[in-house]
Amino acid sequence: MRAKAGSTATTVADVAKAAGVSPAIVSRVINDDQSLRIRPDTRKRVLSAAKSLDYTPNGAARALRLASSGALCLVASDVTHPLHGETLRGAHIRAARAGYVVLLGDAEELAHNQQSYENLLSSRRVDGLVLHLSGRSAEAPLRRLAEARVPTVLINSRMRGRGSVILDDEAAAALAAEHLLELGHTRIGFVSGVAASDRSQRRRRGLEAVLEQQGLRLKPEWIVAGGWDEPAGHEAVLRLLRQRERPTGLVVANVLAGIGALAACRERAVEVPHELSVVAIHDTWFTDHTNPPLTAVKTPLWEMGAAAVDLLIEMLNGGERRSVVLREPPPELAVRESTGPPA
């Protein structure tokens, strides 16, 4: 089944469909990735499909790869953020297996020193970029410039026609909401991240969908923007606690903002969980040591970093840009002392 003369050239996605595997697997088989662990019959099926479809890796991409720097760059909105460590580790290990090193860049610093950023992209010091941004408008020029110069994958942000890897944020927020409902809470609030970011909107949709199934709704006055760090979460919950009527359960879109939420409750002498139950999205090593220990939804951050590098390498080898929703492994709830039945 060869492509006809004048027809569109066969792509990695075509071979993947014919072989019944993912495009990332095809790319790694074609490039003889020795770290890939698949069954011999699967490898044979991929090579057979590539041969029958007369697949030839994208010439420009292959030429770029042969003359590549051997480096990928991960630009994060805050390189000191404790959650980024797991994502970076997944990206680094997967890149190393494919023969790349990973450089780290701070988005805020690069936004203030855009000339250095342009030099990095123009000089071919890196073959591709993984962008893990916060969703703030100040970061938009970094994304636009990267996409114009080198293959680029967005982490946990999704835009039409862009390469991206996102978590199943709706499922994570739904799990948090279901936990509060099972405890008996019907008055539930939401502390979002950066309100304009699509990951905040996805988490809000997941929360609202679960509430609607129970005939409940998310009151507008109980939705406050909390950012992605402790000070933002602290300020958001202080605003919420000043209201005359308050929720008894709270879903916080980020674990650091969740720690800020606990601090605000201590400051206002609000007992957690007796007066307010708090559950945050993302889990990390220090949630066992907060006061009280914080109930959190564990998400596959390591796998997200690895999947972003897989997609980027696939694009470097001629694959198409696509959006990946990371559903495996699914989010898991770690129940601790910050949640309990309403008073």
N, C-alpha and C positions, 0 to 999 in steps of 0.2 A: 504494500500500500504506500507507494512513493508519492511525494508531492508532485503535482503536475507543473510543467514549465509555465512560468508566469504567475503561479499561485503563491500565496503567502508562505514563507519559509516555515518549516517545522520548528516548534519551540519546545523548551523543556516541559512546559505544561502539557503539550500534545503527547510527548513520550510518557510522562507520568500517568496520564489518563489511560493510555494503551497498556501500560504495565501494571496499573492498579496500585500505584504508590504515590508518595508526595513528590512535588518538584524538587524539594531539598534532597531527597534520596537519589533521584536521577542525577542531580548535579554532582553529588559526592561519588556516585558510581562512575560517571563519565570521567571525573577527574582523579579516579583511582585513589580515593581517600582511604588510607590503610587503617584509620581508626574506626571506620564504619563497621558496625557489627550487624550483618544481615545474613539471612539464609542463602546458601549458594544458589538455590533455585530462583530466589528473588533477584539476585544479581544477574543471573543468566537471563531472566525475563526482561529486565531493564535493558540489557545490552542487545537482546534480540529485538525489542521494540524500537530502540534507537536505530538499529540497522535497517529494519523493515520500513521505517518512516524516513530513511535517508537523512537522519538528523546530523547536522553539523553545528557545533557550538558557534555562537555569534562571533564573527571574525574580529570585530572591533573590540568586543569584550575580551576575547582571548589575547589579542595583541596587547591590550592594556594589562592583562594579568601577567603576561610573560615579562613585561617591562615594569611590573608593579614595585611599589616600595616594600611590600610585605607587611604593611601596617594598616590597621583600622583605628579609627578614633571614636571614642565614646564621649559625648558632651552631655553633662548632667547639669540640672538646674542648681544643685547644691552638692558639691562633691563630698562635703562633710556629713551629709544626711545618712544616718545609720542604715536605712533601708536600701540605699544604693549599693552598699557593699555586697549584698547577695546577688543583685542584678549584675554588677560588674564581675563578680567571680564566675557566674555562669557564662558571661560573654567571653571572659578571658580564657577559660578552659576550652570552650568550643572553638575559639579562634586559634588557640595554640595547636589543637588537634589538626587544624587545616593548614598549619604553617604560617599563621599570622601572629603578630604581637598587637596588643591593644594599648593605645595612648589615651590618656584621660584629660578632658578639658572642662573647665568651669564655665557654665553658660553666662553667668553674670559678668565674669571677668572678660570673656570674649565679646560680650555685647558692648562693654565699655572700651574695648580695644579691637575694634572691628578690622583694622588694617592687618593686624597679626593673623586674624582669622582668615581673611582673604588671602594672605600670603601662604598660609598652610594649605588652603584648598587649591590655589593656582599652581603651586610648585610641585604638585604630585607627591607630596611627602606622605600622604595617606591615600589608600585606594578607595575608601568609602567611609561613611559616617553613620553612627547610631546616635540619634538624638533623644535624650530623656529629659524633656522640658516640663515646666510647671504649668504651662497654659497661659502665662501672662503675655500681654500684647508686646511688651518690650523684647520678647524673645523671637517674635515673628521674623525679623530680618535674618536671624541666624538660620532659620529653617529654609527661607526662600533662597538665600545665597548658597547653602549647601546643596539643595536640590538642583540648582542651575549648574553646579560644577562637578559633583561626584555622585555616584549611587548613594542613596540615603534611606535609612529605615527609621521610622519614628517608634519610640517605645511608649506604650500606654497612652498614645494619642492617635486618633484616627481622622484622616482627611481623605475625601474622595480622590481616587487616582494616585494615592501615595502608598509606598511600601510601609507597612506598620505591623506591629505585634502588640496586642492589648490583652489585658486580663479579662476574665469574665466578671466584670465589676457588678453587673446587675445581679448575678447569682450570689456574689459575696454580700452585697447589701441585703438581699432577700434572706440570706441565712441569718444575718444579724437581727433583722426584723422578726423573723419566725421565732427566734430565741426569746425575744422580749414578749411576744404574744403568748407563747407557751407559759411564760411566768405569770401571765395575767394582766400585762400592761395593755391599755387601750389608748393612752395619751402619750404618743411617741413623737419626739422631735428629731431634727436632723441638723448636724453641723457639717456643712459641705467643705470641700477644699476650696481652691480658687473657683468661684462661682461660674465663671465663663468657660472653664475647661470642660472638655467633653467627658473626661473620666468622672468629674463631679456630677455631671448630668446623668451619666449611666448609673451611678450609684443611687442617685435620687429616684430614677425610674424603677430600679429594683425594689427599693423601699416602698414606693407608692403602689406598685403592683401587688405586693403582699398585703398591704393595708386594705386596698380596694377589695381583695378577695374576702376579707372579713367585714366588709361594709363600713370600713373606717376611712379617714382621709388624713393627709398630712397638712395640718393647718399652716397657712403662709407665715403667721407670726412665730411659728416654731421652727422655721427654716432660717439658719444664720450661716453666713460665710465664715469659715474658720481657717482657711489657708492650709498649709502643709507642715506647720511647726508648732511648738509649744506656746509661744506668745500669742499666735493667731487663735489657737484653740481656747486659750485662757480668756482672751478678750471676748470671743464669740459667746462663751458660756456665761460670762459675767453679764452680757447683754440679755441673754435668755433668762437668767435668774432674777433680773430686775422686773420681769413681767409679773403682773398680778396673778394670772393663771399660768401655771407651768406644766410641762410634760412630766411624767413619772419615769419615762424611759427615753434614752438618747442614743442614736446611732451617730458615731463620729467617723468621718470619711478617711481619717488617717490616724495612725497610732500615736504619732507625736502630738498632734492636736488633741488626741484623747488624754494624754498626760497633762496637757494644759487644761483640759476640762476638769480633771480631778483636782488640780491645784486651785481652780476657781471655786469649786465646791468647798474645799477646805477653808478658803478665804472667807466665804460667805456662811460658814458653819452649816452647810447642807450635807447631811449624812448620806454617804454612798455605801450600799445601795438602798438603805431604808427609805430615803426621800427621793433619790434619783439613781436609776440604774444606768450605767454607761457601758457600751460595747463599741469597740473601734475596729476598723478595717485595716488589715495587715497585722502580723504578729512578729515579735522579735524577742531576743534573749532577755531584755530588761522588763518585759511586761509582768514577769513573775515577782519583780522586786519593787513595783510601784506601791503606793498606799491609797486604797487597797490594791492588791494585784488585779490587773486589768483584763477583763474578758475581751478577746480579740478573734478576728477571723483570719486564719492563716491563708496566704495566697502564694502561688508558685513564682516567687521573684527570681530564683536561680534559673528556673526553666524559661522565664521571660527573656532574660539576658541571652541565654543560649539560643533560643528561637530567633531572636533578632539578628544574631550573627549568622545563623543558618540562612535566613532570608537574604541578608546582605550578600553573602557569598554566592548564593543562587543568582542574584541580580548581576553580580560581577561576571558571572559565567553565561550571561545572556538571558536569564530568566526574567519573567515579567514582574512588575511591581504588583503586589497584592496585599490584602489586609488579612492578618491571621488573628483569630480569637483563641486564646489559650484556655481550653476547657479541661485539659488533663495535665496534672492532677486537679481535681475540683477543689474549691475552697473548703476549709475545715474550721469548725468552731472550737476554740480553746476556752472553756468556761472557767472563770476565776471568781474572785470575791466582789467584783465591782457590779455584778448583776444579781438581782433577787426579786421576789414578788413585791408588788407595790404595797405601800403601807395601807 
